[in-house]
Every structure is written in structure tokens, then in C-alpha cells.
């Protein structure tokens, strides 16, 4: 045994240039683990499989050097690996998940989000550069080794680690089952990538795509939907309440609930929204849990428009844009011949907006090409919300879209609230100078940009109120998702004032103007509940697709929701039966199957 161990792990093997290159590669992988866990959770580092898998991955990644003896080739491998790992960490800091495979096809869109990319960098990322530089200098000082038996020893050691790794997976039921277990756990949902490296995420994603057939999944989905009707009935509005005919949805980029009603140095952050939620005809749910997934903004469109939850690790608009989606657009068209338009200042290729808009049933997409780019926010700049709304009102007044008196549906997708929340000085409100506050820049920038967004919402809302068909129009204002991402804990820990101001929960507001049922709805709401609520408010309760949520107008509404990103379960669950809790936890898997296998295409 001693001879075998010396053969495999002899000191001469690991003091060579090969050993240095292997160590550099392994340290890079382990720094990825540390960097990732610092933002998510260190629970992954208590698993012995993490160390076996990362050593095995390092040995496989060092094979180019072993076989070629070219140090520059191994440096290139490490650089490319580091670039991929850093990109994945940066993505997770904003989207709380690994990069979906289909998102690599969107690499060309990164030029539009340069500032957001820079804001996702962290001081810990420098560790990758330090490890590489020190390793290269060290390896350069080691005399190249020409021992002819090294390849056999190296391959034998790699094979032994592979056997240990394989046995570990077998005891856990296999790779897919183990990775899936981590993904579905509220405590370990982010542990898959560090434990099994980024390659594990790729392997799981590919396996998940081909796991089941539609024939296998359809019965389970049908059973879940049948249970949903009995567990969460939606009676609709009483006959005495008149539903609205038209619908306007305003998706405010990264708008969080805690901003509404709060002040900085005696100055209200969102004075216009404050006035709207105080109106007796406004339905206001302040505690709506963000439930978006890897698709972020486009996932919000899925929930509010189609009543479906985000997919598990995939972006529906990229992988399954041609699946059947039963939507508010189609319900309105079927019931009253409504034409629908979506307006965005983004390119039509962003999140595959052009294709998914057609699948949702929009008649018209008005995108970046239709606007005069005269006022910019962000870096690189995109059309400001102020100019976006002003130009949209001009198009509405001219009758180019939604002629007055005709049934219509509009969806506005704004941009100014996108991170890193930098507002040009020329657009700042001189009466809202909070630079003297003791709060840190990230939250001050976030507050400033949302004060600006709040002021620009008046343009579109005042116009809608001036129309002759205002009494027939429902206006929804909501955040597409939370905005502070990885900054939240840092901001809250910076000072007692920040902790009191910024909510620890990822909540966005649900504001419905001119609602036939007004008032404040306290308690946790899920983004998935917007769709059935709007069906009720629009008098579309008989539409064939009620979605996966529950109308907040239902007398027995269950004030609870599950985050798609963290799997955190908010709300009072003590009064819920185990059957109902299990039902709620399965909802996202049901939604994934519906989209993946096009189960609404009947």
C-alpha cells in the first residue's frame, strides 16, 4: 500500500511545474467556491464532495499542460476558466442563480448593460488574478520536469478520484437526483454550483431538458391543476360591482415596496405614488414577494400576463418562446375584441421580447427603434422614463395606438430604475437633495432614481385620467422585481437608519388604480397572484386559464408565497394544511412542465 501511495502521491510529482499548474488551477476553483459562498451561503463547504469534485475538476483541467508541456496553454485554460467563473458569480449577484445555458446566446446584449456588469464586481474577484499571477511566477522558477512516468501516475490518481466521486454520487441516488435535491432546498438551493463546479450546473441543465416526456408529465400536471381549482377557488366579483374594460400595465424597473410612504430628511421619496395609494379607488398590496427567476424582467411579464411561474434554471422566452401561453391579451381579445400593445425602450432581441410578445398575443411591439433617443439614463444610456412616457403620450394622443373609446391593453416596460441607479445631474430634482444623508451611496442612488421614476409616472397617469374612457380603464403599477440584489444585506448592516429604512424582504408593490374594489390588502402576496386578480377585476373570471396563483380578492385567500430565487416561504403558514403547503411547493415544477412540454396547447 505504501508503494502505491508513493506512486500516486509522491512528493516529486507535486513539487514539479506540473504540480504548480495543478495547484493554481485548483486554487482558482476553490476561490470560486469562497467568492460564491460569501454572497450566498457557506453550507456547501461542509460537504466533502465539494473538495473531491473540485480536485478532480482541477486535474482534468490540467491535462492540456500534462500532455503538451506548454505552460502558456495551461495559463490560457486557467484564464478562460476564471472568466467563466467570475461571470457566473456576477450573474448570481444580480439574478440569484447560475447563468442559464440559453443566456450565452445573448452575449451580444451585454454592451447595453455595461454599467450593471461593473456594479456586479466585488473586491473578492481580485483573488482570481492574484492566484494566477503568483502561480505563473512560481511555475516559471521551477525547472521543467521530463519524467516519463508522470502521465501514468497522474492519470491513475485522476481515475482514483473519479471512482471516489462516482461512489459518492451513487450513495446519494445519482447526480441528477442529488443536484435536484439541492435546487429544491431553501437552505441549499445555491450549493450545487460550488459543490459540483460550474460544469455540474451545465450537466444538470442538459439532463433536466431531456428528463421527462410530455406524456409522462401531463397526468401529474392535470392532477395538480384539478387540485388547484378546489384548494384555491376564485369566485370573481359580485354582480353589483362593475369590472373594467381596458387594462394598462406599467412595469417599473426594480421598484421595491419600502420606498412608498418613506421619507429622507423629511422629504417623501415617492410623493406621487403616495397620493395614488391613498386614493379610495386604488387597490394596494404592499407586500408582494418577488418570484422572478433567471429571466428577471421577462419572468415578471410571464407571471402578470400569463399566470405562470418561472422555469427551473431556464429562461422560457429563450428556450420555449413558441409554447402556448394563455394570457390576459388573449382573454381580452376573446371577450371584447381588444387590441394590445407593448412598449419598451429596449431592443426587440432583449430577452427575446419580440418573439415572446407575439406568443403572448400582443398585436404590436413598439421598441427602441420607434423612439427619439433624446434623453438618456444609464451607461451606456437608454431612453429615460421621462422621455419614454412623453413620447408614448404623443403616440396615444395622435391615435397611433389605442384610439380613445376603443377597447385596449397597453404594457409599458420602463428602464430608468435599472442598476447601478445612476441618474444624470440634469434630471435630478433640486428639491430632493439627499446627499447630506448618512446613508451609503448604493441606497442613496437607488432612492434618487426612484424619486425620479415616481415623478415621471405622473405624465402617463395624468394622461390616462384625462381620457373619456378613464372610468373603464384599470391601471396597474408594479415593480418587475426587487432591485437591491446583493447590496441589500450590506446596506442594512451599514447603519441602524438603513436597517430601519430598507426591508430585508424582496418585496415589490402591486398598485391597481381605478379598481372596482379599492383598499389596502395587507399580508404577503405573490407575483403569481397578479394574473388571477386582474382576471377578476376585468370581469374575465370565466376565461379558460386561471393561472397558478390565487386572486387576492378571494375570501379565503392564503397570504403566503414562495420565492423562486431563494425558495424562502413568506407568510403565516401555521394555518395552512400540509396538503396545501405541498401544493404550493409543487407549483413551479408544474409551471416548468407546462412551458417545456407545451401542455396548454390543446
C-alpha positions as CSV (number, residue, x, y, z in Angstrom):
1,X,0.0,0.0,0.0
2,X,2.9,2.4,0.9
3,X,4.4,1.8,-2.6
4,X,1.1,2.5,-4.2
5,X,0.6,5.7,-2.3
6,X,4.1,6.8,-3.2
7,X,3.5,6.1,-6.8
8,X,0.3,8.1,-6.8
9,X,1.1,10.9,-4.5
10,X,4.9,11.0,-4.4
11,X,6.4,14.4,-3.4
12,X,8.4,14.6,-6.6
13,X,5.1,14.8,-8.6
14,X,3.7,17.7,-6.7
15,X,7.0,19.7,-6.5
16,X,7.2,19.9,-10.3
17,X,6.0,22.6,-12.7
18,X,3.0,20.2,-13.3
19,X,2.2,20.3,-9.6
20,X,2.3,24.1,-9.5
21,X,0.0,24.4,-12.5
22,X,-2.4,21.9,-10.9
23,X,-2.3,23.9,-7.6
24,X,-3.0,27.1,-9.4
25,X,-6.0,25.5,-11.2
26,X,-7.4,24.0,-8.0
27,X,-6.9,27.3,-6.0
28,X,-8.9,29.1,-8.7
29,X,-11.7,26.7,-8.5
30,X,-11.7,26.9,-4.7
31,X,-11.6,30.7,-4.8
32,X,-14.7,30.5,-6.9
33,X,-16.3,28.5,-4.0
34,X,-15.2,31.1,-1.5
35,X,-16.4,34.0,-3.6
36,X,-19.7,32.3,-4.4
37,X,-20.4,31.3,-0.8
38,X,-19.5,34.7,0.6
39,X,-22.6,36.0,-1.3
40,X,-24.9,33.0,-0.8
41,X,-24.1,30.5,2.0
42,X,-21.1,28.6,3.2
43,X,-23.2,25.5,3.8
44,X,-21.7,23.9,0.6
45,X,-18.2,23.9,2.2
46,X,-19.3,21.4,4.8
47,X,-19.8,18.8,2.1
48,X,-16.8,16.5,1.5
49,X,-17.9,16.0,-2.1
50,X,-17.1,19.7,-2.8
51,X,-13.4,19.0,-2.3
52,X,-13.3,15.8,-4.2
53,X,-15.2,17.3,-7.2
54,X,-13.0,20.4,-7.3
55,X,-9.8,18.5,-7.1
56,X,-11.0,16.2,-9.8
57,X,-12.0,19.1,-12.0
58,X,-8.6,20.7,-11.4
59,X,-6.8,17.6,-12.6
60,X,-8.9,17.3,-15.7
61,X,-8.3,21.0,-16.5
62,X,-4.6,20.5,-16.1
63,X,-4.5,17.7,-18.7
64,X,-3.5,20.2,-21.5
65,X,-0.3,21.0,-19.7
66,X,0.4,17.4,-18.8
67,X,0.1,16.3,-22.5
68,X,1.7,19.4,-24.2
69,X,4.2,20.7,-21.6
70,X,3.2,24.2,-22.8
71,X,2.8,26.5,-19.8
72,X,1.1,29.2,-21.9
73,X,-1.6,26.7,-22.8
74,X,-2.4,26.0,-19.2
75,X,-2.4,29.7,-18.4
76,X,-5.0,30.1,-21.2
77,X,-7.1,27.4,-19.7
78,X,-7.0,29.0,-16.3
79,X,-7.8,32.4,-17.7
80,X,-10.8,31.1,-19.6
81,X,-12.0,29.2,-16.6
82,X,-11.6,32.2,-14.3
83,X,-13.5,34.4,-16.8
84,X,-16.4,31.9,-16.9
85,X,-16.5,31.5,-13.1
86,X,-16.4,35.3,-12.4
87,X,-19.2,35.8,-15.0
88,X,-21.3,33.2,-13.2
89,X,-20.7,34.8,-9.8
90,X,-21.5,38.3,-11.2
91,X,-24.7,36.9,-12.7
92,X,-25.7,35.3,-9.4
93,X,-25.1,38.5,-7.5
94,X,-27.9,40.1,-9.6
95,X,-30.1,37.1,-10.6
96,X,-29.6,34.7,-7.6
97,X,-28.9,31.7,-9.8
98,X,-26.3,30.3,-12.3
99,X,-26.2,31.6,-15.8
100,X,-28.9,29.7,-17.8
101,X,-27.3,27.9,-20.8
102,X,-29.6,29.7,-23.3
103,X,-28.4,33.1,-21.9
104,X,-24.9,32.5,-23.5
105,X,-26.7,33.2,-26.8
106,X,-27.5,36.7,-25.5
107,X,-23.8,37.6,-25.0
108,X,-24.2,40.3,-27.7
109,X,-26.7,42.2,-25.4
110,X,-24.0,42.8,-22.7
111,X,-23.0,46.0,-24.4
112,X,-26.3,47.5,-23.3
113,X,-25.7,46.7,-19.7
114,X,-22.0,47.7,-19.2
115,X,-22.7,49.7,-16.0
116,X,-24.7,46.9,-14.5
117,X,-21.9,44.5,-15.2
118,X,-19.3,46.7,-13.5
119,X,-21.7,47.1,-10.5
120,X,-21.7,43.3,-10.1
121,X,-17.9,43.1,-9.5
122,X,-16.7,42.7,-6.0
123,X,-13.3,43.1,-4.3
124,X,-13.1,39.3,-3.7
125,X,-12.9,38.8,-7.5
126,X,-9.3,40.1,-7.4
127,X,-8.4,36.8,-5.8
128,X,-8.5,35.1,-9.2
129,X,-5.9,37.5,-10.6
130,X,-3.6,37.1,-7.5
131,X,-3.7,33.3,-7.7
132,X,-2.9,33.3,-11.4
133,X,0.0,35.8,-11.2
134,X,1.6,34.2,-8.2
135,X,1.2,30.8,-9.7
136,X,2.7,31.8,-13.1
137,X,5.8,33.4,-11.4
138,X,6.2,30.4,-9.2
139,X,5.9,27.9,-12.0
140,X,8.4,29.9,-14.1
141,X,11.1,29.4,-11.4
142,X,10.6,25.6,-11.3
143,X,12.8,23.6,-13.6
144,X,10.8,21.8,-16.3
145,X,10.5,18.1,-15.5
146,X,10.8,15.4,-18.1
147,X,10.0,12.4,-16.1
148,X,8.4,9.8,-18.5
149,X,6.2,8.0,-15.9
150,X,4.4,11.2,-14.8
151,X,1.5,10.8,-17.2
152,X,0.6,7.3,-15.9
153,X,0.8,8.4,-12.3
154,X,-1.3,11.5,-13.0
155,X,-3.9,9.5,-14.8
156,X,-4.0,6.9,-12.1
157,X,-4.6,9.5,-9.5
158,X,-7.3,11.1,-11.6
159,X,-9.0,7.7,-12.1
160,X,-9.0,7.1,-8.3
161,X,-10.6,10.4,-7.6
162,X,-13.2,9.7,-10.3
163,X,-14.1,6.4,-8.6
164,X,-14.4,8.1,-5.2
165,X,-16.6,10.8,-6.8
166,X,-18.7,8.3,-8.6
167,X,-19.3,6.2,-5.4
168,X,-20.3,9.4,-3.5
169,X,-22.9,10.2,-6.1
170,X,-24.2,6.6,-6.1
171,X,-24.8,6.8,-2.3
172,X,-26.9,9.9,-3.0
173,X,-29.0,8.4,-5.7
174,X,-27.1,9.7,-8.7
175,X,-26.0,13.1,-9.9
176,X,-29.4,14.3,-11.2
177,X,-31.2,13.4,-8.0
178,X,-28.5,14.9,-5.8
179,X,-28.3,18.2,-7.8
180,X,-32.1,18.4,-8.0
181,X,-32.3,17.9,-4.2
182,X,-30.0,20.9,-3.7
183,X,-32.0,23.0,-6.1
184,X,-35.3,22.4,-4.3
185,X,-34.0,23.1,-0.8
186,X,-34.5,26.5,0.7
187,X,-31.1,26.1,2.5
188,X,-29.0,24.5,-0.2
189,X,-30.6,25.9,-3.4
190,X,-27.3,27.8,-4.3
191,X,-25.0,25.0,-3.3
192,X,-25.0,23.0,-6.5
193,X,-22.5,25.1,-8.4
194,X,-19.7,25.3,-5.8
195,X,-20.1,21.7,-4.8
196,X,-20.1,20.2,-8.3
197,X,-18.4,23.2,-10.1
198,X,-19.9,25.1,-13.0
199,X,-19.7,22.0,-15.1
200,X,-22.2,20.4,-12.7
201,X,-24.7,23.2,-13.4
202,X,-24.2,22.6,-17.1
203,X,-24.6,18.9,-16.8
204,X,-27.8,19.3,-14.7
205,X,-29.3,21.8,-17.1
206,X,-28.7,19.4,-20.1
207,X,-30.1,16.4,-18.2
208,X,-33.1,18.4,-17.0
209,X,-34.0,19.4,-20.5
210,X,-34.4,15.7,-21.5
211,X,-35.6,14.2,-18.3
212,X,-39.3,13.6,-19.0
213,X,-41.6,13.5,-21.9
214,X,-44.9,15.3,-22.2
215,X,-46.8,12.0,-22.0
216,X,-45.2,11.4,-18.6
217,X,-45.8,14.8,-17.2
218,X,-49.3,15.6,-18.4
219,X,-51.2,13.5,-15.9
220,X,-49.3,15.0,-12.9
221,X,-49.9,18.5,-14.2
222,X,-53.6,17.8,-14.8
223,X,-53.9,16.4,-11.3
224,X,-52.2,19.5,-9.8
225,X,-54.5,21.8,-11.8
226,X,-57.6,19.9,-10.6
227,X,-56.4,20.2,-7.0
228,X,-55.8,23.9,-7.6
229,X,-59.4,24.6,-8.5
230,X,-60.6,23.0,-5.3
231,X,-57.9,24.4,-3.0
232,X,-57.9,27.9,-4.3
233,X,-61.4,28.8,-5.8
234,X,-61.8,32.2,-7.3
235,X,-65.4,33.4,-7.2
236,X,-64.9,36.6,-9.2
237,X,-66.5,39.9,-8.4
238,X,-70.1,40.2,-7.1
239,X,-72.7,41.2,-9.7
240,X,-73.1,44.5,-8.0
241,X,-69.5,45.6,-8.9
242,X,-68.8,46.7,-12.5
243,X,-65.5,45.3,-13.8
244,X,-63.2,47.4,-16.0
245,X,-62.9,47.1,-19.8
246,X,-59.4,48.3,-20.5
247,X,-56.0,47.5,-19.0
248,X,-52.8,49.4,-18.7
249,X,-49.8,47.7,-17.0
250,X,-46.7,49.8,-16.1
251,X,-43.7,47.6,-15.1
252,X,-41.3,49.9,-13.2
253,X,-37.8,48.5,-13.3
254,X,-36.6,47.3,-9.9
255,X,-39.2,49.2,-7.9
256,X,-39.4,48.0,-4.2
257,X,-42.3,48.5,-1.8
258,X,-40.4,50.0,1.1
259,X,-39.9,53.2,-0.9
260,X,-43.6,54.1,-0.8
261,X,-44.5,56.2,2.2
262,X,-40.9,56.6,3.4
263,X,-39.1,59.9,3.8
264,X,-35.4,61.1,3.7
265,X,-34.7,64.2,5.8
266,X,-38.4,64.9,5.9
267,X,-38.7,64.6,2.1
268,X,-41.0,61.9,0.7
269,X,-39.3,59.5,-1.7
270,X,-42.3,58.8,-3.8
271,X,-44.8,61.6,-3.3
272,X,-46.9,60.7,-6.4
273,X,-47.2,57.0,-5.6
274,X,-48.1,58.1,-2.1
275,X,-51.0,60.0,-3.4
276,X,-52.1,57.2,-5.6
277,X,-52.2,54.5,-2.9
278,X,-54.1,56.9,-0.6
279,X,-57.0,57.1,-3.2
280,X,-60.0,55.2,-2.2
281,X,-60.3,53.7,-5.7
282,X,-56.8,52.2,-5.5
283,X,-56.2,48.6,-4.6
284,X,-52.8,48.4,-2.9
285,X,-50.9,45.3,-1.9
286,X,-47.5,46.5,-0.5
287,X,-46.1,43.1,0.5
288,X,-45.8,41.3,-2.8
289,X,-42.9,38.8,-2.8
290,X,-40.6,38.8,-5.8
291,X,-41.0,35.5,-7.6
292,X,-38.9,36.0,-10.7
293,X,-36.3,33.5,-11.7
294,X,-33.3,33.6,-14.2
295,X,-35.3,35.8,-16.6
296,X,-35.9,38.6,-14.1
297,X,-37.9,41.2,-16.1
298,X,-39.3,38.8,-18.7
299,X,-40.3,36.5,-15.9
300,X,-42.5,39.2,-14.4
301,X,-44.2,39.5,-17.7
302,X,-44.8,35.8,-17.7
303,X,-46.5,35.9,-14.2
304,X,-48.6,39.0,-14.7
305,X,-49.6,38.3,-18.3
306,X,-49.8,34.5,-18.5
307,X,-50.2,33.4,-14.8
308,X,-47.2,31.0,-14.9
309,X,-44.1,30.8,-12.7
310,X,-40.5,31.0,-14.0
311,X,-38.9,27.8,-15.1
312,X,-36.4,25.8,-13.1
313,X,-33.0,27.2,-14.2
314,X,-34.1,28.2,-17.7
315,X,-35.5,31.3,-19.3
316,X,-38.8,30.5,-21.0
317,X,-38.5,33.3,-23.5
318,X,-35.2,31.9,-24.8
319,X,-35.8,28.2,-24.8
320,X,-39.6,27.9,-25.3
321,X,-40.9,31.1,-26.9
322,X,-43.2,29.2,-29.2
323,X,-45.0,27.3,-26.5
324,X,-48.7,28.1,-26.0
325,X,-49.4,30.9,-23.5
326,X,-52.9,31.7,-22.4
327,X,-52.8,35.4,-21.5
328,X,-54.7,38.5,-20.4
329,X,-54.2,39.7,-24.0
330,X,-56.0,36.7,-25.5
331,X,-58.7,36.8,-22.8
332,X,-59.5,40.4,-23.6
333,X,-59.4,39.9,-27.3
334,X,-61.7,36.9,-27.0
335,X,-64.2,38.7,-24.7
336,X,-64.3,42.2,-26.3
337,X,-62.0,42.3,-29.3
338,X,-59.2,44.2,-27.5
339,X,-56.0,45.1,-29.3
340,X,-52.9,45.0,-27.2
341,X,-49.6,46.9,-27.4
342,X,-46.3,46.5,-25.5
343,X,-44.0,49.5,-25.3
344,X,-40.3,49.2,-24.4
345,X,-37.1,51.2,-24.9
346,X,-35.1,48.0,-25.2
347,X,-34.0,46.3,-28.4
348,X,-36.5,43.7,-29.6
349,X,-33.9,40.9,-29.1
350,X,-33.5,41.6,-25.4
351,X,-34.8,38.6,-23.6
352,X,-36.3,37.6,-27.0
353,X,-39.1,40.2,-26.4
354,X,-40.2,40.4,-30.0
355,X,-40.9,36.7,-30.3
356,X,-42.5,36.3,-26.8
357,X,-44.7,39.3,-27.4
358,X,-46.3,37.5,-30.4
359,X,-46.7,34.3,-28.4
360,X,-48.4,36.3,-25.6
361,X,-50.9,37.7,-28.2
362,X,-49.7,41.3,-28.4
363,X,-50.8,42.9,-31.7
364,X,-48.0,45.5,-31.7
365,X,-44.5,45.8,-30.2
366,X,-43.1,49.3,-30.0
367,X,-39.4,49.0,-29.2
368,X,-36.2,51.1,-29.2
369,X,-36.4,51.7,-32.9
370,X,-39.6,53.7,-32.6
371,X,-38.3,56.3,-30.1
372,X,-36.3,59.5,-30.4
373,X,-33.3,58.9,-28.2
374,X,-33.1,62.4,-26.8
375,X,-32.6,61.9,-23.0
376,X,-30.5,59.1,-21.6
377,X,-30.2,57.3,-18.3
378,X,-27.6,54.6,-17.5
379,X,-24.3,53.7,-19.0
380,X,-24.5,53.0,-21.9
381,X,-27.6,55.2,-21.9
382,X,-31.1,54.1,-22.6
383,X,-34.1,56.3,-23.1
384,X,-35.2,57.9,-19.8
385,X,-38.6,57.2,-18.3
386,X,-39.5,60.8,-18.7
387,X,-38.9,60.9,-22.5
388,X,-40.4,57.4,-22.8
389,X,-43.7,58.4,-21.2
390,X,-43.8,61.8,-23.0
391,X,-43.3,60.2,-26.4
392,X,-45.8,57.4,-25.6
393,X,-48.4,60.0,-24.7
394,X,-47.8,61.7,-28.0
395,X,-48.5,58.5,-29.8
396,X,-51.6,57.9,-27.8
397,X,-53.0,61.4,-28.4
398,X,-52.4,61.0,-32.1
399,X,-54.4,57.8,-32.2
400,X,-51.4,55.8,-33.4
401,X,-52.0,53.4,-30.6
402,X,-55.2,52.7,-28.6
403,X,-57.7,55.2,-30.2
404,X,-59.9,56.7,-27.5
405,X,-63.1,54.8,-26.9
406,X,-61.9,51.5,-28.3
407,X,-61.0,48.6,-26.0
408,X,-57.3,48.4,-25.4
409,X,-54.5,46.9,-23.4
410,X,-51.1,48.6,-23.0
411,X,-47.9,47.3,-21.3
412,X,-45.1,49.7,-20.5
413,X,-41.6,48.3,-19.7
414,X,-39.5,51.0,-18.2
415,X,-35.7,51.1,-17.8
416,X,-34.5,54.1,-15.6
417,X,-34.7,52.1,-12.4
418,X,-32.1,49.6,-13.6
419,X,-28.9,49.2,-11.6
420,X,-26.4,50.8,-11.0
421,X,-29.1,53.5,-10.3
422,X,-27.1,56.5,-11.6
423,X,-29.3,59.5,-12.6
424,X,-27.7,62.3,-14.6
425,X,-27.5,65.6,-12.6
426,X,-29.7,67.3,-15.2
427,X,-32.6,65.0,-14.3
428,X,-32.3,65.3,-10.5
429,X,-34.9,67.1,-8.5
430,X,-33.2,70.1,-6.9
431,X,-35.7,70.0,-4.1
432,X,-34.8,66.4,-3.3
433,X,-31.1,66.6,-2.4
434,X,-30.3,63.8,0.0
435,X,-26.5,63.9,-0.4
436,X,-26.2,65.0,3.2
437,X,-27.8,61.8,4.4
438,X,-25.7,59.3,6.4
439,X,-26.9,56.5,4.2
440,X,-24.3,54.8,1.9
441,X,-24.2,55.6,-1.9
442,X,-25.9,52.4,-3.2
443,X,-29.1,53.1,-1.3
444,X,-28.9,56.8,-1.9
445,X,-28.6,56.3,-5.6
446,X,-31.5,53.8,-5.5
447,X,-33.7,56.3,-3.7
448,X,-32.7,59.1,-6.0
449,X,-33.5,57.2,-9.2
450,X,-36.9,56.0,-7.8
451,X,-37.8,59.5,-6.8
452,X,-37.2,60.5,-10.4
453,X,-39.3,57.5,-11.7
454,X,-42.1,58.4,-9.3
455,X,-42.2,62.0,-10.8
456,X,-42.3,60.7,-14.3
457,X,-45.2,58.3,-13.7
458,X,-47.4,61.4,-13.4
459,X,-47.1,62.0,-17.1
460,X,-48.7,58.8,-18.2
461,X,-51.2,58.6,-15.3
462,X,-52.5,62.2,-15.8
463,X,-52.9,61.5,-19.5
464,X,-54.9,58.3,-18.8
465,X,-57.1,60.1,-16.3
466,X,-57.8,62.8,-19.0
467,X,-59.3,60.3,-21.4
468,X,-63.0,59.9,-21.9
469,X,-62.7,56.1,-21.2
470,X,-60.8,56.5,-17.9
471,X,-63.8,55.1,-15.9
472,X,-63.4,51.9,-18.0
473,X,-59.7,51.6,-17.5
474,X,-57.7,49.6,-15.0
475,X,-54.1,50.8,-14.4
476,X,-51.5,48.5,-12.8
477,X,-48.2,49.9,-11.4
478,X,-45.8,47.4,-10.1
479,X,-42.1,46.6,-9.8
480,X,-40.9,43.9,-12.2
481,X,-38.7,42.5,-9.4
482,X,-36.7,43.7,-6.4
483,X,-33.8,46.0,-7.1
484,X,-31.1,45.9,-4.4
485,X,-29.9,42.3,-5.1
486,X,-26.6,41.6,-3.3
487,X,-26.5,45.1,-1.9
488,X,-29.4,44.5,0.5
489,X,-27.5,42.9,3.4
490,X,-24.6,45.3,3.0
491,X,-26.9,48.3,3.1
492,X,-28.9,47.1,6.1
493,X,-25.8,46.4,8.1
494,X,-24.2,49.8,7.3
495,X,-26.3,51.7,9.9
496,X,-29.4,51.4,12.1
497,X,-31.1,54.0,9.9
498,X,-30.5,51.9,6.8
499,X,-31.8,48.8,8.6
500,X,-35.0,50.6,9.5
501,X,-35.5,52.0,6.1
502,X,-34.7,49.1,3.8
503,X,-36.9,46.0,4.1
504,X,-34.9,42.8,4.5
505,X,-37.5,41.0,2.3
506,X,-37.6,41.2,-1.5
507,X,-41.0,42.9,-1.9
508,X,-42.5,44.8,-4.8
509,X,-45.7,46.8,-4.7
510,X,-48.9,45.9,-6.5
511,X,-50.9,49.0,-7.2
512,X,-54.2,49.0,-9.1
513,X,-55.7,52.4,-10.0
514,X,-59.4,52.9,-10.7
515,X,-60.1,49.5,-9.3
516,X,-63.7,48.4,-8.8
517,X,-62.5,47.1,-5.4
518,X,-60.3,49.5,-3.6
519,X,-58.4,49.4,-0.3
520,X,-55.2,48.2,1.2
521,X,-54.5,44.4,1.1
522,X,-52.2,43.6,3.9
523,X,-50.4,40.3,4.2
524,X,-48.0,38.5,1.8
525,X,-48.9,38.3,-1.9
526,X,-47.1,36.5,-4.6
527,X,-46.4,38.0,-8.1
528,X,-48.1,34.9,-9.5
529,X,-51.3,36.2,-7.8
530,X,-51.5,39.3,-10.1
531,X,-52.9,37.4,-13.1
532,X,-56.0,35.9,-11.4
533,X,-56.6,39.1,-9.6
534,X,-56.7,41.1,-12.8
535,X,-59.0,38.5,-14.4
536,X,-61.4,39.2,-11.7
537,X,-61.1,43.0,-11.9
538,X,-61.6,42.9,-15.6
539,X,-64.6,40.6,-15.4
540,X,-62.8,37.7,-17.1
541,X,-63.3,35.1,-14.5
542,X,-64.8,32.6,-17.0
543,X,-61.6,32.6,-19.1
544,X,-60.3,29.0,-19.6
545,X,-56.9,29.7,-17.9
546,X,-56.9,30.9,-14.3
547,X,-53.2,30.7,-13.8
548,X,-51.2,29.1,-11.0
549,X,-51.9,31.7,-8.3
550,X,-55.0,32.9,-6.4
551,X,-56.9,36.1,-6.7
552,X,-56.2,38.3,-3.7
553,X,-59.9,39.2,-3.8
554,X,-60.9,35.6,-2.9
555,X,-62.4,35.5,0.7
556,X,-60.2,32.5,1.6
557,X,-57.0,34.0,0.1
558,X,-53.9,32.3,1.5
559,X,-51.5,35.1,2.4
560,X,-48.3,33.2,1.6
561,X,-45.8,33.0,-1.2
562,X,-42.6,31.2,-2.1
563,X,-39.6,32.9,-3.7
564,X,-38.4,31.4,-6.9
565,X,-34.8,32.6,-6.3
566,X,-34.2,31.7,-2.6
567,X,-37.2,29.3,-2.1
568,X,-38.0,31.3,1.0
569,X,-41.5,30.8,2.2
570,X,-43.1,34.1,3.4
571,X,-46.4,34.5,5.2
572,X,-48.2,32.7,8.0
573,X,-48.0,29.0,7.2
574,X,-49.3,27.8,10.5
575,X,-52.9,27.9,9.4
576,X,-52.2,26.1,6.2
577,X,-52.7,22.3,5.8
578,X,-49.8,20.1,4.9
579,X,-51.7,19.3,1.7
580,X,-51.9,23.0,0.7
581,X,-48.2,23.7,1.5
582,X,-47.1,20.7,-0.6
583,X,-49.4,22.0,-3.4
584,X,-47.7,25.4,-3.3
585,X,-44.2,24.0,-3.3
586,X,-45.0,21.9,-6.5
587,X,-46.3,24.9,-8.4
588,X,-43.1,25.9,-10.0
589,X,-42.4,22.4,-11.2
590,X,-45.9,22.3,-12.7
591,X,-45.2,25.6,-14.5
592,X,-41.9,24.3,-15.8
593,X,-43.6,21.3,-17.3
594,X,-46.4,23.3,-18.8
595,X,-44.0,25.5,-20.6
596,X,-41.4,22.8,-21.5
597,X,-43.9,20.4,-23.0
598,X,-46.5,22.9,-24.3
599,X,-49.2,21.4,-22.2
600,X,-51.7,24.3,-22.8
601,X,-51.7,23.5,-26.5
602,X,-55.0,21.7,-26.7
